[in-house]
Amino acid sequence: MERLASITVGLLLLSACAPPAAYFGKIEPPEEAVLRVGNGADPASLDPHRAPGSVEEQILINLFEGLTEYDPVTLEPIPAVAEAWEVDARAMRFRFHLRRAARWSTGRPVTAWDFVYSWRRALAPETASPNAYLLYYIKNAEAYNTGKLKVRDRRTGRFLRDEFGRDLLLTAEEADRIRRGEGSDAEPRLQRLRRRLEGFVWEAVSLRAEDVGVRALDEHTLEVETEVPTAFFLKLTSLGIYRPVPREAVERHGRAWTRPEHIVSNGPFRLVEFTPGRRVVLEKNPLYWDAARVRLERVIFYPYDEATTLLNLYKGGEVDVLVSGLLPPYALRLLRRTRDYVSGPYLLSYFLLVNVRRPPLDDGRVRRALALAIDRERLCRRLLAAGQQPLGAFTPSDFHGLYPRPKGVAYDPEQARRLLAAAGYPEGRGLRLRYLYNAGALHAQIAEALQAEWRRVFPQIRIELIAQEWQVYLETVRLGDFDLARRSFSADFSDPASFLDSMLSTSPNNPTGWRNPDYDRLVQQANAEPDARRRMALLARAEHVLLEDMPIIPIYSSVASFLRKPYVRGWHANILDRHPLKFVVVERTATAFDLQAVTRAR
Amino acid sequence: MGRYVLKRLLFALPLLWLILTLTFFLVRWAPGKPFRRERALPAEIEAHLDRHYGLDQPWHVQYVNYLRGLARLDFGPSYRYPAVTVRELLWRGLRVSAPIGFAAYALALGIGIPLGMGAALRPRAVWVRALMGLAVFGVSTPNFVLGPLLVLLFSLTLYWVPPAGWGEGRHLVLPVLTLSAAYIAYIARLTQSGLQQALAQDYIRTARAKGLRPRTILLRHALRPALLPVLSFTGPSLAFLLAGTVVIEKIFAIPGLGHFFVQAALNRDYTLILGIVSLTSVLLIVLNLVADIAMARLDPRVTFR
């Protein structure tokens, strides 16, 4: 039904539309310094530690200020609550000097203790934070969060390490069973652990909040110790989960502390309204240390998820900017010609998960043949109008040339045919695969296009397309009941590790059944490598291993694409689609924003 | 009459219980869980969340706990919005959906009844035929087509009213128009046939013979029985309108009960689904009862039993 609605409006929009290279719809800056953002969904929570994703992040990075803030263009860390920092040579000890002027909205200064409290809370098992794993780089954080035990050598008093130089982690059950000498050959992990512990007098130690590697040296100095060298730690400190929460409000109001009447925050804006389904309203925080710089008085986030409705609101001048990914695909070709359209690289890979646990896809040749048979250029050109790029590797970017990304697969039908014939399926005869995706116009189109691509190269292949409702799809993927399943993955922070970590054998985001010890070792080694260039080289080698085995079939890398009214300045396309509103301006004066001129010019 | 009302309400209780029980187990039976998202959670964290919300308990324990809470009118916390309770969401949703529903139905009555009367009294008049044609267009055009058409005309071409949103009076215009369009023709037709029947009755001829004014005959003697079908149609229609209309709320981005119902189902927000189902059921039962009582008031032939 909704699809019909979008098509109706879509057709009418297209027919009633303006000549190319004009602005789209009404251009009238709001009366006051208000920015109205189409944000795509309601925030599930505005608690930085409980917020699951980018919808929430978009709002809460403006409410809570971290040690560092995102640069609005490059997303590199810039000073925020921390005005300066030092890193030791091994990238394991980070010292932050906090700004004395930083204040909570109650007037209380923001201190190093606030960060200690906050990070411990984020990691506390009771908090059940969905993003706690982003803090695991901090010493003892993972052990405290998951309740796992570290192993202490009683003779030296030191923790034992695993083969990657990280402290060894055991579950309580594993520790017990190793002590009792249990564990059959069917449990290689237990075997390995037992071998590792042989000859040691050891004890299993559980870690508490106080053991987490974050300390306040004094009120304005925070010291962080990481588990292993973490050269990219400063890319993490701008993430939502690293931002501080106000102890007094959290302890007094419990789960309700983020309600507008209770919330205390330290960012450039404060929350004045949250009406589920309707809007979230922020207002400038007068106590913010850099308030002079903040030009917006109010910001309204609309949660509407219906792409056509949002587009209508934008055209009608009720919304000033949309976050990326909310434009209806049917209108993209038209919208790309308007001057409102902004696009740029975005760290999101669209790929297929391959179930390597069962035939025929347990055979690497079949996986590779399927990957080689896709003409990604054609797919992107025909189907994806926002400027998505064909993707042969897992990571969608070379990170400004810093990352020697492997080339990956390219279209090679000859080779594909040969491989599949060698695997016993000449022309795809006898090959039946179930392709799983979540119901949605774009995913269905891609699935059909891929089906056609494969059929072109292997005329006898049979691909069964299975569309499922979102939650059912998630469950089916989790249970591994698929041959191929579509998936997209966007980075948490701008680093290849954000992608590659997800394919570790221990990652909950790897439902393919693929595990490769070489891959795990290379990624872990890279994550502990202090030298940035060597680290990137190791990651690239890991990605190469991944692409050799092909437990995923890359399809395309996405782009950030959205609409922005001409009077909005400081909202840029960037690779994570993060927009700190501190830097955004709505121009209303005739000189800064000459509406007449723009309209006449085209 | 008091006894009658009491009896109806007592009969409604087991019905409510049945609806709730079915819903409770059906939603848990559906694949998925409230906290599942594209990024999978580590097993330990999912276990913590389950424990926090009591989802680690067996279904029958959860069920008993839920009914206990419900007895105190406590619908529990929403899984999707941890800082908000289901009761609060229901109240907010109702405060949005109910005005739209009322306004739409009032508009439908306000146009539909006079139109139906016109059609019964002057079936050949040009204005009657034109308006009737329009009403039939309204009822035969699905609202997900009519809504966008109105948006295109009034919001994106003329820029008179906003295309979507909620909070000010101007946001009401398009959803109310769209929603009432489906009811105008129904009401007009019901009024028309009711009135034609009533006018053919013997007591109307008697009234005419007595020399009553045509106006009095029409308004007091003919219209009252003629509107009975409209009234019995009103109960369930109004209940559905007040409980939120999924498609309209989606097209016009209205944060009403229909919107929350869809979201809750998609997110597997168990408590919110149950809350909305119970609210809708109660509304339906109560409004049907009210319609029946009003019928009895209007029609002396109907008695309470």
Interface residues (C-beta under 8 A of the other chain):
Chain A: M1 E2 L4 A5 T8 V9 L12 L13 A16 G25 K26 D42 A44 S45 L46 D47 R50 P52 G53 P125 E126 A128 S129 P130 A132 Y133 N145 T146 G147 R255 A256 W257 T258 R259 F274 T275 P276 G277 R278 R279 Y302 Y304 E306 T308 T309 N312 L313 K315 G316 G317 E318 E469 W470 Q471 V472 L474 E475 T476 R478 R487 S488 P508 N509 P511
Chain B: A30 P31 G32 K33 F35 R36 R37 E38 R39 A40 L41 P42 A43 E44 I45 H48 L49 H52 P77 R80 Y81 P82 A83 V84 L89 R92 G93 P142 F144 V145 G147 P148 L149 V151 L152 S155 L156 T157 Y159 P162 P163 A164 G165 W166 G167 V247 K250 I251 F252 A253 I254 P255 G256 H259 F260 Q263 L266 N267 R268
